[in-house]
Structure formats: C-alpha cells, structure tokens
Amino acid sequence: MRFPLSRPTLGDQEADNVRDAMASGWISGTGPYVGVLERSLEQRLGRAAAIAVSSGTTALEIVLSALGVGPGDEVIVPALTFAAPAAAVLTVGAVPVLCDIDPMSWTISPEAAHALRTERTKAVIAVDLMGHPCDFEGLAELDVPIVEDAAQAHGARTEKGPAGGFGVASVFSFHVNKAVTSGEGGAVLTDDLELAERVRLLVHHGMPPGQGYRHTVAGRNGRMTNLSAAVGAAQVSRWDELVAGRLRVERLYDVRLENRGFEPRPKRSWASPSCWLYGATSQDRDAVVERARRHGVDARAVWPALSDLPLYRPYAPGRCPRASEVSRTAMWLPTWSHMTAEDVDAVVEALV
Ligand SMILES: Cc1ncc(COP(=O)(O)O)c(C=O)c1O
C-alpha cells in the first residue's frame, strides 16, 4: 500500500538506545530501559506505579487477575472496541457483559452500564476509544472498580487529568500503530501499591522479588524486553511531539473532508481527545474504503460491534444498537505523527 494505516515515527534516540541495549547484552526483560520507561510513565501520568509488560492485552489480563476477577464474576465491557478487553475477561475465566456506547463519544455509556450491573459485577473496563476519554464521573456512580483501557489514548485528557490517570488501574498499549510505541508492549499504571505488587508478581512468574524460586502464585512471563523498552523509553521522551503530530493530522483531515460527505468522530465538550487513527463516518463507508484501497490507501472499516460477532453475541444481554450503527458507518484513515499535508491531500484525493 502507498499509504499504510499507520507508521511509527522513529529517530536517532530510539536507534541509539537499541544499540546501547544490544552492546550491553541485556536484551531480555527487567533490563535498565524497562525501569527508565516505567519511571517516565509514572511521572508523565502522575501515577504511583507503572509496570511495563509485553502487550496491552497482557496488561488487561494481569490487572483482572490481580483484582481477583475470575470464574463466576462479570466484567462490563463496551460493545465497540478492539476485542482485547472482552477476550481478557474470558481468559481469566469471567464473563464479559457487553454494553452499548454513548453516541456523542463512542465510549461506554454509564447509563447503559448501570442497567447491566449485577451483584456479580466485579469491574468495568472503560476503553478511551480512539483517544476519546470515557465519562469517568458517570462511571464512578456505578460503584465498581474501573479499569481504564487507555491503549489508544496517549496524550488525551479531561479537565480532571490525563487519560491513563483514571480508575483503580489503567493500561496502555505500545503496539506499533499507537502514537507512542515499543513495537509490541504495554503497561499497567495504578496508585494502589499493593495492586502494583500483585501485578509485578504475576508478570514475573509469581516469584516475589529477592526470594529466588519461591513461587507464591501461578504467575506468567508478561515482561517487556529491554530491547522493546529501549525503543519505548525514547518514544515516551518524545510523547508531546508524537501526540501533537497526530492531532495536527486530524485537523488537516477535518478541513480537507469538510462538506464532502464525511462526519468527523464526535467529541464531548469536556474531553480533549488525542488522535489514535483519524476516525470519521460516511453513509457510503464500504464504497469509500474499497475505492481508497484500489488507490493504495489503507483506509479501514472499524471493528464490527462485538455484540454482532458470533463469538461474543451471547454476552450481549440487551442489543447494542448504537455500537452496531457506528461500526456500520465508521472508518479510519492513514495516520502517523510525521504525516505531511501532502500525504493527507493524496489520501483525500483517493477517497472522493
Ligand atoms: C482498546 C484496546 N485495548 C487493548 C489492546 C491490546 O493491546 P496490544 O495490541 O498491545 O495487546 C488494544 C490494541 O490495539 C486496544 O485497541
């Protein structure tokens, strides 16, 4: 494809860090760049603890386990999202309960979540969809632990603080299509130091630090490698630049697509969303995507609503019509932080 969906924005610092890690021979987990990445995430997000892990999916699974979520429990997840949050709930043996979205932010609807809450509800996974923060004040009224999934929301904010700063714990993904990347990777952030200790224990094979092979729980290896962290640490030091780059691209698309049959994704007035990938709707979505792809532009239809997939339909107690509607009309356009105005013009040319 002439224009892939996304590209990482990599520079000298990333290359220097990787060379340094290679020269030291420390390419596995727990190397020095892992600590650098964790401390800089804590500072940036104002959280007491950050734990780097091998992916955003691992982060979700381990947070749920550390919260004690398991068989017999329910976790409310939005019906419109990449499937990882629902899959993570199934992986720990609990039941995902699919919840419809707020049409003005495409994030989980607190009112709909309220109607789904039962005495078995152990947590809500609140996904900051495409960089739009959730209504955390509305969700707080549910009085169940919130796990913020900020996988797509590096740099987003509300007036109460940065995305990644909400809930009992939050998770990030640093997959290569994210604004800030380590290739593959993720992180758990929390202000609860006991929860942080449980997460670390589960990430490191269930071995308490400094006690040799005296495993206390059946843990896993969820560690981020020092090589990934070398890239990630450099990227976190460029966080503002990378986030600003994608917001600049979003504004260019907004202007270029005005009055051409596209609606930009909606935003709530209290939110300062970041831009993961440029999102818009069109009533001709499928034809637009097909035309773009014929012209070498990797435009993509968004995910189907989970409630419309055979695998997840049994977990949608009510239907999720708003999620279905967005998934029928919404698409992403190629987005990366160093994308030029000429790139955006060429993509738009292929669409209309
Ligand atoms: C909302 C959401 N949660 C979790 C994940 C999982 O992250 P990873 O791909 O790093 O496993 C993703 C991945 O894109 C995501 O979009």
The ligand as an SDF file (V2000), in Angstrom:
LIG
                    3D

 16 16  0  0  0  0  0  0  0  0999 V2000
   -8.6710   -0.7450   23.3020 C   0  0  0  0  0  0  0  0  0  0  0  0
   -7.5500   -1.7290   23.2240 C   0  0  0  0  0  0  0  0  0  0  0  0
   -7.2720   -2.4760   24.2990 N   0  0  0  0  0  0  0  0  0  0  0  0
   -6.2570   -3.3620   24.2930 C   0  0  0  0  0  0  0  0  0  0  0  0
   -5.4780   -3.5290   23.1720 C   0  0  0  0  0  0  0  0  0  0  0  0
   -4.4170   -4.5530   23.1940 C   0  0  0  0  0  0  0  0  0  0  0  0
   -3.1400   -4.0400   23.0350 O   0  0  0  0  0  0  0  0  0  0  0  0
   -1.9670   -4.9350   22.4010 P   0  0  0  0  0  0  0  0  0  0  0  0
   -2.1710   -4.9350   20.9230 O   0  0  0  0  0  0  0  0  0  0  0  0
   -0.7250   -4.2030   22.8050 O   0  0  0  0  0  0  0  0  0  0  0  0
   -2.0590   -6.2780   23.0050 O   0  0  0  0  0  0  0  0  0  0  0  0
   -5.7090   -2.7670   22.0310 C   0  0  0  0  0  0  0  0  0  0  0  0
   -4.8670   -2.9310   20.8360 C   0  0  0  0  0  0  0  0  0  0  0  0
   -4.8920   -2.1710   19.9170 O   0  0  0  0  0  0  0  0  0  0  0  0
   -6.7870   -1.8430   22.0560 C   0  0  0  0  0  0  0  0  0  0  0  0
   -7.0670   -1.1030   20.9850 O   0  0  0  0  0  0  0  0  0  0  0  0
  1  2  1  0
  2  3  1  0
  2 15  2  0
  3  4  2  0
  4  5  1  0
  5  6  1  0
  5 12  2  0
  6  7  1  0
  7  8  1  0
  8  9  2  0
  8 10  1  0
  8 11  1  0
 12 13  1  0
 12 15  1  0
 13 14  2  0
 15 16  1  0
M  END
$$$$
